[in-house]
Amino acid sequence: MDFVSGKVIRAGVCMALVACPGMAHAHSPIAGIGTFYAAMLHPLAVPGHALVIVGLSLAFGQQGRSAARLGLPVLLGAFAAGLGAAMVWAPFAPPQTALLLLAAVIGAAVTVAAPLPLWLVGAASTVSGLAMGLDSAPDPANTTGTLLAAGGLSLGIAIISMVIAGTSLTLDKAWMRIGLRIVGSWIVAASVLVLALLLHNGRPSTALSIAIPTRLETTT
């Protein structure tokens, strides 16, 4: 397989992640895999989180290496801070509507593809990381399970964001950059669609109340 074909395949993986925001199940994406691995997959099982992570990571790659070098550490640090705050002080978690609005804004930025100042990249990374961290606190059923879940969540965010950002950095052909903008428009559309369903009649629909876990359940 040549180098260009590899790029196309990796870009397709990124698009597939965005195209499946609704494929979520309560507490664990795959039953029986254990707390740690369930926590690693948990960010992709929540539509708001998945859309924010994918959109922001694509933006890092689209904006260049300087943005990625700044944004990735800030995102991971802010996520760890938000997760720690949620576990220790249990502050108010941001609603899913806020995460979806954030995802829509990030997706719009990817679609427009205008150069962004580094301070704005850092600010978006900080807000995104804190919001996801505050909304990802494990169920404190037991200390061991909580620690495993926290470790899995942090590692999952790190792997997902670095893989997607690194992949988007390698997409240097004009048609590949256009593909990134198309994915950005998909993120906007998916965010608006899920948001509309959540706001239907002023409350989440029955399907979404089951599909969107509010807290990661730990097991002994």
C-alpha positions in Angstrom: 0.0 0.0 0.0 1.5 3.3 -0.9 1.7 6.4 1.3 -1.2 8.3 -0.3 -3.5 5.3 0.0 -2.6 5.1 3.7 -3.6 8.7 4.1 -6.9 8.1 2.5 -7.7 5.2 4.8 -6.8 7.1 7.9 -9.0 10.0 6.7 -11.8 7.6 6.2 -11.5 6.3 9.7 -11.8 9.9 11.0 -14.9 10.4 8.9 -16.4 7.2 10.1 -16.0 8.3 13.7 -17.9 11.5 13.0 -20.6 9.7 11.0 -21.6 7.5 14.0 -22.3 9.8 16.9 -25.5 8.1 17.8 -24.1 4.7 18.2 -24.0 4.9 22.0 -25.1 2.5 24.8 -25.7 3.2 28.5 -22.5 3.0 30.6 -20.3 0.9 28.3 -20.0 0.8 24.5 -19.2 -2.9 24.7 -20.5 -5.1 27.5 -18.2 -7.2 29.5 -14.9 -5.5 28.5 -14.2 -4.1 32.0 -14.1 -0.7 33.6 -10.7 0.5 32.2 -11.5 -0.3 28.5 -15.1 0.8 28.8 -13.8 4.1 30.1 -11.3 4.4 27.1 -14.2 4.0 24.7 -16.7 6.1 26.7 -15.7 9.5 25.0 -16.8 8.0 21.6 -20.0 6.6 23.1 -21.4 10.1 24.1 -22.4 12.1 21.0 -21.5 15.5 22.5 -18.0 14.3 23.5 -17.3 12.4 20.3 -18.2 15.4 18.1 -16.1 17.8 20.2 -13.1 15.6 20.3 -13.1 14.8 16.6 -13.9 18.3 15.6 -11.2 19.9 17.8 -8.6 17.3 16.8 -9.3 17.9 13.1 -8.9 21.7 13.8 -5.5 21.1 15.4 -4.3 19.4 12.3 -5.9 21.9 10.0 -4.4 24.8 11.8 -0.9 23.4 11.6 1.8 22.0 13.9 2.0 25.0 16.2 -1.7 24.7 16.9 -1.4 21.0 17.5 1.6 21.4 19.8 -0.4 23.9 21.9 -3.9 22.5 21.7 -3.3 18.9 22.5 -1.5 19.4 25.8 -4.0 22.1 26.8 -6.9 19.8 25.9 -5.5 16.9 27.9 -4.6 19.0 30.9 -8.0 20.7 31.0 -9.8 17.4 30.7 -7.7 16.0 33.6 -8.5 19.1 35.6 -12.2 18.9 34.9 -12.3 15.2 35.6 -10.5 15.7 38.9 -12.8 18.5 39.9 -15.9 16.3 39.1 -14.5 13.4 41.1 -13.5 15.5 44.2 -16.0 18.3 44.4 -18.8 17.0 42.1 -19.5 20.5 40.5 -22.4 21.0 38.2 -21.8 19.1 34.9 -22.4 21.0 31.7 -25.6 19.9 29.9 -25.4 17.9 26.7 -26.8 20.9 24.8 -23.8 23.0 25.7 -21.4 20.3 24.5 -23.3 20.0 21.2 -23.3 23.7 20.7 -19.6 23.7 21.3 -19.2 20.9 18.8 -21.2 22.8 16.2 -19.0 25.9 16.6 -15.8 23.9 16.3 -17.2 22.0 13.3 -18.1 25.4 11.7 -14.5 26.6 12.2 -13.2 23.4 10.5 -15.6 24.0 7.6 -14.5 27.6 7.1 -10.9 26.6 7.5 -9.8 30.2 8.3 -6.5 30.7 10.1 -7.1 31.0 13.9 -4.8 32.8 16.4 -3.1 30.4 18.9 -4.8 32.0 21.8 -8.2 31.1 20.4 -7.0 27.5 19.8 -5.9 27.4 23.4 -9.1 28.8 24.7 -11.2 26.3 22.7 -9.0 23.5 24.0 -9.4 24.7 27.6 -13.2 25.0 27.4 -13.6 21.7 25.6 -11.4 19.8 28.0 -13.0 21.2 31.1 -16.5 20.6 29.7 -15.8 17.0 28.9 -14.0 16.3 32.1 -16.8 17.8 34.3 -19.2 15.6 32.4 -17.2 12.4 32.6 -17.0 11.7 36.4 -17.1 7.9 37.1 -19.7 6.5 39.4 -17.9 6.4 42.8 -19.1 2.9 43.7 -15.6 1.8 44.7 -12.2 3.4 44.8 -10.5 0.9 42.5 -13.1 1.1 39.9 -13.1 4.9 40.0 -9.3 5.0 39.6 -9.5 2.6 36.7 -12.2 4.6 35.0 -10.3 7.9 35.5 -7.2 6.3 33.9 -9.1 4.8 31.0 -10.9 8.1 30.3 -7.7 10.1 30.3 -5.9 7.6 28.1 -8.9 7.3 25.7 -9.0 11.1 25.2 -5.2 11.2 24.7 -5.2 8.4 22.1 -8.2 9.6 20.2 -7.2 13.3 20.0 -3.5 12.5 19.1 -4.4 10.0 16.4 -6.9 12.2 14.7 -4.8 15.4 15.0 -1.7 13.5 13.7 -3.6 12.1 10.8 -5.1 15.4 9.8 -1.6 17.0 9.9 -0.5 14.5 7.2 -3.4 15.4 4.8 -1.4 17.9 2.7 -3.1 17.5 -0.7 -5.7 20.1 -1.7 -8.5 17.5 -2.1 -7.7 16.1 1.3 -8.0 19.5 2.9 -11.4 19.9 1.2 -12.3 16.5 2.7 -11.5 17.9 6.2 -13.9 20.8 5.6 -16.6 18.4 4.5 -16.1 16.5 7.7 -16.4 19.8 9.6 -19.8 20.4 7.9 -20.9 16.8 9.0 -20.0 17.7 12.6 -22.1 20.8 12.4 -25.0 18.8 10.9 -24.7 16.0 13.4 -24.5 18.4 16.3 -27.6 20.3 15.2 -29.5 17.1 14.6 -28.8 15.6 18.0 -29.4 19.0 19.7 -32.8 19.2 18.0 -33.7 15.8 19.3 -32.6 16.7 22.8 -34.7 19.9 22.7 -37.7 18.2 21.3 -40.7 19.2 23.5 -38.2 20.8 25.9 -36.7 17.5 27.1 -34.5 14.6 25.8 -36.4 12.0 23.8 -36.7 8.5 25.3 -34.2 7.0 22.8 -31.6 9.6 23.7 -32.2 9.4 27.4 -31.1 5.7 27.1 -28.4 6.2 24.6 -26.5 9.1 26.3 -24.9 7.9 29.6 -24.6 10.7 32.1 -22.0 8.9 34.2 -19.6 6.1 33.6 -20.5 3.1 35.8 -17.7 1.4 37.5 -17.7 -2.3 38.4 -15.9 -4.3 41.0 
